[in-house]
Amino acid sequence: MTDEHIELSELDTLLDQERAFLLNGDLNGLGTLLPAKEKLVEILSEGDESHHEQIVPLEGKLKRNQLLLDGALEGIRSVAARLAALREVRTSLDTYDAQGRKKRVVTQVTQKLEKRA
């Protein structure tokens, strides 16, 4: 078994792990795979192209995982936008006057804790 075959097998396993982390929403686990993935891709990109047939099945997994990553990023962006909107709602109120012009009323948010016996 050649070193490149071992590296392809490792990358295949790593891509399966990456998919599992993405499907489970485990971003911390996903981050642990990055150094190994970068190393394996670098090693394989330096190799010759005589093993192209062995790499082709991995391209499908890479594309699949890229779609999952894109979806995860879209979800994270959506949550960030929603949280920003919720923060804005707490600090201001948008109203409209009789002519339909938008007016923003800024509110003061005080976070006091009142203790009662």
Secondary structure as GFF3:
##gff-version 3
##sequence-region A 1 117
A	DSSP	alpha_helix	3	24	.	.	.	ID=ss1
A	DSSP	alpha_helix	27	46	.	.	.	ID=ss2
A	DSSP	three_ten_helix	49	51	.	.	.	ID=ss3
A	DSSP	alpha_helix	52	91	.	.	.	ID=ss4
A	DSSP	beta_strand	92	96	.	.	.	ID=ss5
A	DSSP	beta_strand	102	106	.	.	.	ID=ss6
###
